[in-house]
Structures are given as C-alpha cells and as structure tokens.
C-alpha cells in the first residue's frame, strides 16, 4: 500500500514538473512565434501591395453579409478570412489586402492573399497554403499567380484555349480543379471588395 502511494506521489511530482516546464517553454516561445507570424503576414501583404508602407487589421463584415454577397455573385466554397488596410507613409488608404481560402482544391484548401487598390486594380495574389498534386496543381504559383497581376475586372473566368481578355485566366494543363479553385477564391475577394469595401468604406 505504501509503495502504491509512493509511486502515485512520484508520478504526480513528475506530472507537475513537466506541466510547469511546458508552461515556461510556452511563455518563452509565445512572443517569438507571434513575431514570426506577424512578419510572415507583413511579407505576404507586401508581396501583393508593394506601394504600401503599413498594413492595419480591419474587422470583417458580418458573416451573414459576406455569405449573401458571395451567393449573389454565384460563388460557393470560399471564405474571406482576413482584411488588412494598405496605407502609405502619411496614413492614407491605398487599398486592401484580403486573405481568402477556397475549399475546392484537388488536394484541399488553397489560401492566398490578394491586394486590391481603391480603384479596383488587383495588384496580384500570393499563395499562403496549397497542397495540390505535384507537377500539376502545384504549378499554380508558376502558371496562375502571374496572370492576375495588374488586372481591373469584376470577375475572372478560366479558359483552356488561350486567354484573349483581361478577365480570362489560362488554366493549368491537367489541373482544371486547381485552376477553378484559385479563380473562384479570387472572385470571392473581388466580390467582397466590390460590394462591401468599394469607395473606402472600411477604414
């Protein structure tokens, strides 16, 4: 009996010490991790809005409003995750960085940031997370991303026969699902901008 109590006390002491050590490690690493995440976020914003000097987090519209906007635009399977205001050195609003996740990629979610000026020009997009098929959908960064740069359209579509207009995106050969997911996600961001942000209403 005494042996069992002793073993229980030892186990309790070990558990307590391990818990305290984990707490200390968490406190030590929490700030550096937060700084790294913020740095990565700022770099992603800078990639799609090079003209901005600073980025400020903005509150998203009500989820029901976002859902209605996307539904009205014929968009499903995409979420608007985050909104940042892009500002110049004087604090004037230049536009926005919108983070979007499309859930209809071949390998799962595809998340990216997109920068849009006040005038509605899409500076470009920057992939944050993608898990598509190697050699096919994973070519999204190489094939799709450059095609969105410096376009001012209300909605994109993809084509397999060669883009002939600003709103057309050349599909990745053999990866139509990936192409559709990225285009759909970009359109979600454009719809959010056009119906909720246009005119600089969110500052």
Secondary structure as a PSIPRED ss2 file (coil, helix, strand):
# PSIPRED VFORMAT (PSIPRED V4.0)

   1 X C   1.000  0.000  0.000
   2 X H   0.000  1.000  0.000
   3 X H   0.000  1.000  0.000
   4 X H   0.000  1.000  0.000
   5 X H   0.000  1.000  0.000
   6 X H   0.000  1.000  0.000
   7 X H   0.000  1.000  0.000
   8 X H   0.000  1.000  0.000
   9 X H   0.000  1.000  0.000
  10 X H   0.000  1.000  0.000
  11 X H   0.000  1.000  0.000
  12 X H   0.000  1.000  0.000
  13 X H   0.000  1.000  0.000
  14 X H   0.000  1.000  0.000
  15 X H   0.000  1.000  0.000
  16 X H   0.000  1.000  0.000
  17 X H   0.000  1.000  0.000
  18 X H   0.000  1.000  0.000
  19 X H   0.000  1.000  0.000
  20 X H   0.000  1.000  0.000
  21 X H   0.000  1.000  0.000
  22 X H   0.000  1.000  0.000
  23 X H   0.000  1.000  0.000
  24 X H   0.000  1.000  0.000
  25 X H   0.000  1.000  0.000
  26 X H   0.000  1.000  0.000
  27 X H   0.000  1.000  0.000
  28 X H   0.000  1.000  0.000
  29 X H   0.000  1.000  0.000
  30 X H   0.000  1.000  0.000
  31 X H   0.000  1.000  0.000
  32 X H   0.000  1.000  0.000
  33 X H   0.000  1.000  0.000
  34 X H   0.000  1.000  0.000
  35 X H   0.000  1.000  0.000
  36 X H   0.000  1.000  0.000
  37 X H   0.000  1.000  0.000
  38 X H   0.000  1.000  0.000
  39 X H   0.000  1.000  0.000
  40 X H   0.000  1.000  0.000
  41 X H   0.000  1.000  0.000
  42 X H   0.000  1.000  0.000
  43 X H   0.000  1.000  0.000
  44 X H   0.000  1.000  0.000
  45 X H   0.000  1.000  0.000
  46 X H   0.000  1.000  0.000
  47 X H   0.000  1.000  0.000
  48 X H   0.000  1.000  0.000
  49 X C   1.000  0.000  0.000
  50 X C   1.000  0.000  0.000
  51 X C   1.000  0.000  0.000
  52 X C   1.000  0.000  0.000
  53 X C   1.000  0.000  0.000
  54 X E   0.000  0.000  1.000
  55 X E   0.000  0.000  1.000
  56 X E   0.000  0.000  1.000
  57 X E   0.000  0.000  1.000
  58 X E   0.000  0.000  1.000
  59 X C   1.000  0.000  0.000
  60 X C   1.000  0.000  0.000
  61 X C   1.000  0.000  0.000
  62 X C   1.000  0.000  0.000
  63 X H   0.000  1.000  0.000
  64 X H   0.000  1.000  0.000
  65 X H   0.000  1.000  0.000
  66 X H   0.000  1.000  0.000
  67 X H   0.000  1.000  0.000
  68 X H   0.000  1.000  0.000
  69 X H   0.000  1.000  0.000
  70 X H   0.000  1.000  0.000
  71 X H   0.000  1.000  0.000
  72 X H   0.000  1.000  0.000
  73 X C   1.000  0.000  0.000
  74 X C   1.000  0.000  0.000
  75 X C   1.000  0.000  0.000
  76 X C   1.000  0.000  0.000
  77 X C   1.000  0.000  0.000
  78 X E   0.000  0.000  1.000
  79 X E   0.000  0.000  1.000
  80 X E   0.000  0.000  1.000
  81 X E   0.000  0.000  1.000
  82 X E   0.000  0.000  1.000
  83 X E   0.000  0.000  1.000
  84 X E   0.000  0.000  1.000
  85 X E   0.000  0.000  1.000
  86 X E   0.000  0.000  1.000
  87 X E   0.000  0.000  1.000
  88 X C   1.000  0.000  0.000
  89 X C   1.000  0.000  0.000
  90 X C   1.000  0.000  0.000
  91 X C   1.000  0.000  0.000
  92 X C   1.000  0.000  0.000
  93 X E   0.000  0.000  1.000
  94 X E   0.000  0.000  1.000
  95 X E   0.000  0.000  1.000
  96 X E   0.000  0.000  1.000
  97 X E   0.000  0.000  1.000
  98 X E   0.000  0.000  1.000
  99 X E   0.000  0.000  1.000
 100 X E   0.000  0.000  1.000
 101 X E   0.000  0.000  1.000
 102 X E   0.000  0.000  1.000
 103 X E   0.000  0.000  1.000
 104 X E   0.000  0.000  1.000
 105 X E   0.000  0.000  1.000
 106 X C   1.000  0.000  0.000
 107 X C   1.000  0.000  0.000
 108 X E   0.000  0.000  1.000
 109 X E   0.000  0.000  1.000
 110 X E   0.000  0.000  1.000
 111 X E   0.000  0.000  1.000
 112 X E   0.000  0.000  1.000
 113 X E   0.000  0.000  1.000
 114 X E   0.000  0.000  1.000
 115 X E   0.000  0.000  1.000
 116 X E   0.000  0.000  1.000
 117 X E   0.000  0.000  1.000
 118 X C   1.000  0.000  0.000
 119 X C   1.000  0.000  0.000
 120 X C   1.000  0.000  0.000
 121 X C   1.000  0.000  0.000
 122 X E   0.000  0.000  1.000
 123 X E   0.000  0.000  1.000
 124 X E   0.000  0.000  1.000
 125 X E   0.000  0.000  1.000
 126 X E   0.000  0.000  1.000
 127 X E   0.000  0.000  1.000
 128 X E   0.000  0.000  1.000
 129 X E   0.000  0.000  1.000
 130 X C   1.000  0.000  0.000
 131 X C   1.000  0.000  0.000
 132 X C   1.000  0.000  0.000
 133 X C   1.000  0.000  0.000
 134 X C   1.000  0.000  0.000
 135 X C   1.000  0.000  0.000
 136 X C   1.000  0.000  0.000
 137 X H   0.000  1.000  0.000
 138 X H   0.000  1.000  0.000
 139 X H   0.000  1.000  0.000
 140 X H   0.000  1.000  0.000
 141 X H   0.000  1.000  0.000
 142 X H   0.000  1.000  0.000
 143 X H   0.000  1.000  0.000
 144 X C   1.000  0.000  0.000
 145 X H   0.000  1.000  0.000
 146 X H   0.000  1.000  0.000
 147 X H   0.000  1.000  0.000
 148 X H   0.000  1.000  0.000
 149 X C   1.000  0.000  0.000
 150 X C   1.000  0.000  0.000
 151 X E   0.000  0.000  1.000
 152 X C   1.000  0.000  0.000
 153 X C   1.000  0.000  0.000
 154 X C   1.000  0.000  0.000
 155 X C   1.000  0.000  0.000
 156 X C   1.000  0.000  0.000
 157 X E   0.000  0.000  1.000
 158 X E   0.000  0.000  1.000
 159 X E   0.000  0.000  1.000
 160 X C   1.000  0.000  0.000
 161 X C   1.000  0.000  0.000
 162 X C   1.000  0.000  0.000
 163 X C   1.000  0.000  0.000
 164 X C   1.000  0.000  0.000
 165 X C   1.000  0.000  0.000
 166 X C   1.000  0.000  0.000
 167 X C   1.000  0.000  0.000
 168 X E   0.000  0.000  1.000
 169 X E   0.000  0.000  1.000
 170 X E   0.000  0.000  1.000
 171 X C   1.000  0.000  0.000
 172 X C   1.000  0.000  0.000
 173 X C   1.000  0.000  0.000
 174 X C   1.000  0.000  0.000
 175 X C   1.000  0.000  0.000
 176 X H   0.000  1.000  0.000
 177 X H   0.000  1.000  0.000
 178 X H   0.000  1.000  0.000
 179 X H   0.000  1.000  0.000
 180 X H   0.000  1.000  0.000
 181 X H   0.000  1.000  0.000
 182 X H   0.000  1.000  0.000
 183 X H   0.000  1.000  0.000
 184 X H   0.000  1.000  0.000
 185 X H   0.000  1.000  0.000
 186 X H   0.000  1.000  0.000
 187 X H   0.000  1.000  0.000
 188 X H   0.000  1.000  0.000
 189 X H   0.000  1.000  0.000
 190 X H   0.000  1.000  0.000
 191 X H   0.000  1.000  0.000
 192 X H   0.000  1.000  0.000
 193 X H   0.000  1.000  0.000
 194 X H   0.000  1.000  0.000
 195 X H   0.000  1.000  0.000
 196 X H   0.000  1.000  0.000
 197 X H   0.000  1.000  0.000
 198 X C   1.000  0.000  0.000
 199 X C   1.000  0.000  0.000
 200 X C   1.000  0.000  0.000
 201 X C   1.000  0.000  0.000
 202 X C   1.000  0.000  0.000
 203 X C   1.000  0.000  0.000
